[in-house]
């Protein structure tokens, strides 16, 4: 394996340290953030709401405008190709986690997806695998931990990264290391790809975020409940144990 650049190594180390320190800090403030009316899944709600407001401010000022321009300027086929490319890269880490979870059929399909789309789909720009019946199985290390019985822990909102849980936050350092882009040694190229992926991801959520605002709901509560429900479904594949039900 090629040695990672000093920037990448330092980024991974800082990410792990920040994740650990964040978890410790959140545990320490749990007592002062909880209250008699606190949601059991969200004992840190006051703190989480502050972080969510910060994230919304950054999104309104930077991410949403850039994503809107991106969607308006680039033709749909180009945006689809970009999305397919990053989806193909994410399939590599999904394959590893499917294997760790002993999901043999899913890991075999994902392995086939990566090879088909890489060699016959112009490096992943074309999603030929889906058309061939090879479905995508998105997996991360947080799901792997949940698969083997690690509880999710309280709901967390991370600065810039958004909704998470204690378990998923602890899994972030390995997810960062499992990201194929972290092994691109050319720093300007790597950072440009990471920025492009972020803009592509945000552009795919423009309609959903607009519908949420139009519905005049409490965006924080809706996002939290939807996220926790989706993560439970992803970990248990819809077959929730009795205590989760």
C-alpha positions in Angstrom: 0.0 0.0 0.0 1.3 3.4 -0.9 2.1 5.8 2.0 -0.5 8.5 2.4 0.5 12.1 2.1 1.3 14.0 5.3 -1.9 16.1 4.8 -4.0 13.0 4.6 -2.4 11.3 7.5 -2.7 14.5 9.6 -6.4 14.8 8.5 -7.2 11.3 9.5 -5.4 11.7 12.9 -7.1 15.0 13.6 -10.5 13.5 12.6 -10.0 10.6 15.0 -8.9 12.9 17.8 -11.8 15.3 17.2 -14.3 12.5 17.1 -12.9 11.1 20.4 -12.8 14.6 22.1 -16.3 15.4 20.8 -17.7 12.2 22.2 -16.1 12.9 25.6 -17.3 16.5 25.7 -20.8 15.5 24.8 -20.9 12.9 27.5 -19.8 15.5 30.0 -22.5 18.0 29.1 -25.3 15.4 29.0 -26.3 16.1 32.5 -26.8 19.8 31.9 -28.5 19.4 28.5 -31.2 17.0 29.6 -34.5 17.9 31.0 -37.8 16.4 32.1 -39.3 16.8 28.7 -36.2 15.6 26.7 -36.6 13.1 24.0 -35.0 9.8 25.2 -33.2 9.4 21.8 -32.0 13.0 22.0 -30.9 13.9 25.5 -28.5 16.6 24.1 -31.3 18.4 22.2 -30.4 22.0 23.4 -26.8 21.6 22.3 -27.8 19.8 19.1 -30.2 22.6 18.1 -27.4 25.1 18.5 -25.1 23.1 16.2 -28.0 22.6 13.7 -28.6 26.3 13.6 -24.9 26.8 12.8 -25.0 24.2 10.1 -28.1 25.8 8.6 -26.4 29.2 8.5 -23.4 27.7 6.7 -25.8 25.9 4.3 -27.8 29.0 3.5 -24.8 31.1 3.0 -22.5 28.8 1.0 -23.7 25.2 0.2 -27.2 25.9 -1.1 -26.3 28.8 -3.4 -23.3 26.8 -4.8 -25.4 23.7 -5.3 -28.2 25.8 -7.0 -25.7 27.3 -9.4 -24.2 23.8 -10.0 -27.6 22.4 -10.8 -28.6 25.2 -13.1 -25.3 25.4 -15.1 -24.4 21.8 -15.7 -26.7 19.7 -17.9 -28.5 16.8 -16.3 -26.4 14.1 -18.1 -23.2 15.6 -16.7 -24.5 15.8 -13.2 -25.7 12.2 -13.5 -22.2 11.1 -14.6 -20.6 13.0 -11.6 -23.1 11.3 -9.2 -22.4 7.9 -10.7 -18.7 8.4 -10.4 -18.8 9.2 -6.7 -21.3 6.4 -6.2 -18.9 3.9 -7.7 -16.2 5.1 -5.3 -18.5 4.7 -2.3 -19.3 1.2 -3.4 -15.7 0.2 -2.6 -16.1 0.9 1.1 -19.6 -0.6 1.0 -18.1 -3.8 -0.2 -15.7 -3.9 2.7 -18.5 -3.3 5.2 -20.9 -5.8 3.6 -18.1 -8.4 3.9 -17.5 -7.4 7.6 -21.2 -7.9 8.2 -21.1 -11.3 6.5 -23.6 -10.2 3.9 -22.1 -12.5 1.3 -24.7 -11.9 -1.4 -24.6 -8.1 -1.0 -20.8 -8.1 -0.9 -20.6 -10.2 -4.1 -23.1 -7.9 -5.9 -21.2 -4.8 -4.8 -17.8 -6.3 -5.9 -19.4 -7.0 -9.3 -20.9 -3.5 -9.4 -17.5 -1.8 -8.9 -15.8 -3.9 -11.6 -18.6 -3.6 -14.1 -18.9 0.2 -13.7 -15.2 0.8 -13.5 -14.2 -1.2 -16.6 -17.3 -0.9 -18.8 -18.8 2.3 -17.4 -16.0 4.7 -18.2 -14.5 4.7 -14.7 -17.9 4.8 -13.1 -19.4 7.7 -15.1 -22.0 5.2 -16.4 -24.0 3.1 -14.0 -24.2 0.0 -16.2 -24.4 -2.3 -13.1 -27.8 -1.1 -12.1 -29.2 -1.6 -15.5 -27.8 -5.1 -15.4 -29.7 -5.8 -12.2 -26.8 -5.4 -9.7 -28.4 -3.2 -7.0 -26.4 -0.8 -4.8 -26.0 -1.8 -1.1 -24.8 1.3 0.7 -22.9 0.3 3.9 -20.6 2.2 6.3 -18.8 1.3 9.5 -21.5 2.7 11.7 -23.9 0.2 10.2 -21.3 -2.6 10.7 -21.0 -1.8 14.4 -24.8 -1.8 14.6 -25.0 -5.1 12.8 -22.8 -6.7 15.6 -24.9 -5.2 18.4 -23.3 -1.9 19.2 -26.2 0.4 20.3 -26.6 3.7 18.5 -26.4 5.9 21.6 -27.8 9.4 21.7 -28.6 11.5 18.6 -25.8 14.0 17.8 -25.6 16.9 15.3 -22.0 17.4 14.3 -20.6 20.7 13.1 -20.7 20.8 9.2 -21.2 17.0 9.1 -24.8 17.1 10.3 -27.0 14.3 11.8 -25.3 11.4 13.5 -25.3 9.2 16.6 -22.7 8.4 19.2 -22.0 5.1 17.4 -21.7 6.6 14.0 -19.5 9.4 15.3 -17.1 6.8 16.8 -17.1 5.1 13.4 -16.1 8.2 11.5 -12.3 7.8 11.6 -12.6 4.4 9.9 -15.1 5.8 7.4 -12.6 8.6 6.6 -9.9 6.0 6.1 -12.2 3.9 3.9 -13.0 6.8 1.6 -11.3 6.1 -1.7 -10.6 9.8 -2.2 -8.4 9.9 0.9 -5.8 7.8 -1.0 -5.4 10.4 -3.8 -1.9 11.7 -3.2 -2.3 14.9 -5.2 -3.7 17.3 -2.6 -5.3 19.9 -4.9 -6.9 17.1 -7.0 -8.2 15.3 -3.8 -9.6 18.5 -2.3 -11.3 19.5 -5.6 -12.9 16.0 -5.8 -14.1 16.2 -2.2 -15.6 19.7 -2.8 -17.3 18.5 -6.0 -18.7 15.5 -4.2 -20.1 17.8 -1.5 -21.7 20.1 -4.0 -23.2 17.1 -6.0 -24.6 15.7 -2.8 -26.2 19.0 -1.7 -27.6 19.5 -5.2 -29.5 16.2 -4.9 -31.1 17.4 -1.7 -32.3 20.8 -3.0 -35.9 19.7 -3.7 -36.2 17.8 -0.4 -35.0 20.8 1.6 -37.4 23.2 -0.2 -40.3 20.9 0.4 -39.4 20.7 4.1 -39.3 24.5 4.4 -42.6 24.8 2.5 -44.3 22.4 4.9 -43.5 24.8 7.8 -42.4 22.0 10.1 -39.9 22.1 12.9 -36.9 21.3 10.6 -34.8 20.0 13.5 -37.4 17.6 14.8 -38.3 16.3 11.4 -34.7 15.8 10.4 -33.8 14.0 13.6 -36.8 11.6 13.5 -36.3 10.9 9.8 -32.6 10.3 10.3 -33.0 8.0 13.2 -35.7 6.0 11.5 -33.6 5.6 8.4 -30.5 4.5 10.3 -32.5 1.9 12.2 -33.8 0.6 8.9 -30.4 0.5 7.4 -28.8 -1.4 10.3 -31.6 -3.9 10.7 -32.8 -4.0 7.0 -36.3 -3.3 8.1 -36.4 -6.2 10.6 -36.3 -4.3 13.8 -35.8 -6.2 17.1 -38.6 -5.9 19.7 -36.7 -3.3 21.8 -36.3 -1.1 18.7 -40.0 -1.5 17.8 
